[in-house]
Amino acid sequence: MMIHLAPFLTNIYDTFAKSAFTLNGTNSVYMFWCIHIRLARSDNFALEKGKAEKAINWMNAYAATKNKKFNAKLLGYTLSTINFGNFEVISWEGEWSAARHVIVKVSSKLNMKIVEAGYHSKSKILESFLGLGKEYAKVYSGGVLAGNIILGIKRGKIIVDSEKLM
């Protein structure tokens, strides 16, 4: 998230009175606004291409039967990797613990590959908020950890920066 300050003329002050302020008692009025930059976020998981629709249905049904707060849907774009293949990116709503449990469970139940994102380096948490940091993800195949990838963002979509096989 970036915060910008923009100077405005004092005669415009009345129009922007609720969202503007003066600095040091001067006649200059400043307005601030935030530009939200969508980062590679922890709610962006991915499922093996070709099996994603079946997996979404299974995960939502499983969460409902186990009374877990979780609901997933496809985002409509793919994440391509060299070592692990192609994945369809999903978005979910609910609780973290339920999401992580369900996403790994579907990998073993349906014998498919999944990407579990949402890991950040503790030392670079500020960089993550500013859009400069990287997000790490685990790749599971059949419920077993197969490797790690580092995610970035390009044009509002997650992309793979690097990969590592286990």
C-alpha positions in Angstrom: 0.0 0.0 0.0 1.4 3.4 -0.9 0.3 6.7 0.6 0.6 9.8 -1.5 0.3 13.4 -0.3 -1.0 15.9 -2.8 -1.2 19.7 -2.3 -4.5 21.4 -2.9 -5.3 25.1 -3.2 -6.9 26.6 -0.1 -10.0 27.6 -1.9 -10.7 23.9 -2.6 -10.4 23.3 1.1 -14.1 23.5 1.7 -14.8 20.9 -0.9 -12.4 18.4 0.6 -12.7 19.4 4.3 -13.4 15.9 5.5 -10.5 14.3 3.7 -7.9 17.0 3.9 -5.7 18.6 6.6 -3.3 21.4 7.1 0.3 21.0 8.1 2.0 23.3 10.7 -0.7 26.0 10.5 0.2 27.0 6.9 -2.3 27.8 4.3 -1.4 24.7 2.3 -3.9 21.9 2.4 -2.9 18.4 1.8 -5.1 15.5 0.9 -4.0 11.9 1.2 -5.2 8.8 -0.5 -4.1 5.2 -0.6 -3.4 3.1 -3.7 -4.0 -0.5 -2.9 -1.6 -2.9 -4.7 -2.7 -6.4 -4.9 0.0 -8.7 -3.7 0.5 -12.4 -4.2 -1.7 -13.2 -1.2 -2.2 -16.1 1.1 -5.7 -16.7 -0.2 -4.3 -17.6 -3.6 -3.9 -21.3 -3.7 -3.7 -23.3 -6.9 -4.9 -26.8 -8.0 -3.6 -29.0 -10.7 -5.0 -27.9 -14.1 -7.8 -30.2 -15.4 -8.7 -31.4 -11.9 -9.5 -28.1 -10.3 -13.3 -28.1 -10.8 -13.7 -31.5 -9.2 -11.4 -30.5 -6.4 -13.4 -27.3 -5.7 -16.6 -29.3 -5.4 -14.9 -31.9 -3.1 -13.3 -29.2 -0.9 -16.6 -27.2 -0.4 -18.6 -30.4 0.3 -15.9 -31.7 2.7 -15.8 -28.4 4.6 -19.6 -28.4 4.9 -19.8 -31.9 6.3 -17.0 -31.2 8.8 -18.5 -27.8 9.8 -15.4 -25.9 8.7 -15.5 -22.3 7.6 -14.2 -22.6 4.1 -15.5 -21.9 0.6 -13.4 -21.9 -2.6 -13.9 -20.7 -6.2 -11.8 -20.6 -9.3 -10.2 -17.2 -10.2 -10.0 -18.0 -13.9 -6.3 -17.9 -14.7 -3.4 -20.4 -14.5 -0.1 -20.5 -12.8 2.6 -22.2 -14.9 5.7 -23.9 -13.4 8.6 -25.7 -15.1 9.0 -28.5 -12.6 5.5 -29.0 -11.4 3.2 -28.3 -14.3 0.2 -25.9 -14.6 -2.2 -25.0 -11.9 -5.6 -23.2 -11.8 -5.5 -20.4 -9.2 -8.3 -20.4 -6.6 -9.6 -17.9 -4.0 -11.1 -18.9 -0.7 -13.0 -17.5 2.2 -13.0 -18.8 5.7 -10.5 -19.7 8.4 -6.7 -20.2 7.8 -6.5 -23.4 9.7 -9.5 -24.9 7.8 -8.1 -23.7 4.4 -4.7 -25.3 5.0 -6.2 -28.5 6.2 -8.6 -28.8 3.3 -6.1 -27.9 0.6 -3.6 -30.5 1.7 -6.4 -33.1 2.2 -7.7 -32.7 -1.3 -4.2 -33.3 -2.7 -4.1 -36.7 -1.0 -7.7 -37.7 -1.5 -7.8 -36.9 -5.3 -4.1 -37.7 -5.9 -3.4 -34.3 -7.4 -0.8 -31.5 -7.2 -1.6 -28.3 -5.2 0.1 -25.1 -4.4 -0.3 -23.9 -0.8 0.8 -20.2 -0.6 1.0 -17.8 2.2 4.4 -18.1 3.7 6.6 -14.9 4.2 10.0 -14.3 5.5 9.7 -12.8 9.0 12.6 -10.4 8.5 11.0 -8.9 5.4 7.4 -8.5 6.5 7.5 -4.7 5.9 8.7 -5.3 2.3 5.7 -7.6 1.8 3.3 -4.9 2.8 4.9 -2.5 0.4 4.8 -4.9 -2.4 8.5 -5.5 -2.6 8.6 -8.9 -0.8 8.2 -12.4 -2.0 5.7 -15.0 -1.0 6.7 -18.6 -0.6 4.5 -21.6 -1.4 4.7 -25.3 -0.9 3.8 -27.7 -3.7 2.2 -31.0 -2.7 1.7 -34.0 -4.9 -0.6 -36.7 -3.6 -0.5 -35.1 -0.1 3.3 -35.3 0.1 5.6 -32.2 -0.1 7.2 -32.1 -3.6 8.9 -28.8 -3.6 8.8 -25.1 -2.9 8.2 -22.1 -5.2 8.7 -18.3 -4.7 5.8 -16.3 -6.0 5.7 -12.7 -7.3 3.0 -10.6 -8.9 2.6 -9.2 -12.4 -0.4 -7.3 -13.6 -2.5 -8.4 -10.6 -1.8 -12.1 -11.0 0.5 -14.4 -9.2 3.5 -15.7 -11.1 6.4 -18.0 -10.3 9.8 -16.4 -9.7 11.7 -19.6 -8.8 11.2 -23.3 -8.1 12.9 -25.9 -6.0 12.3 -29.7 -6.1 12.6 -31.6 -2.8 
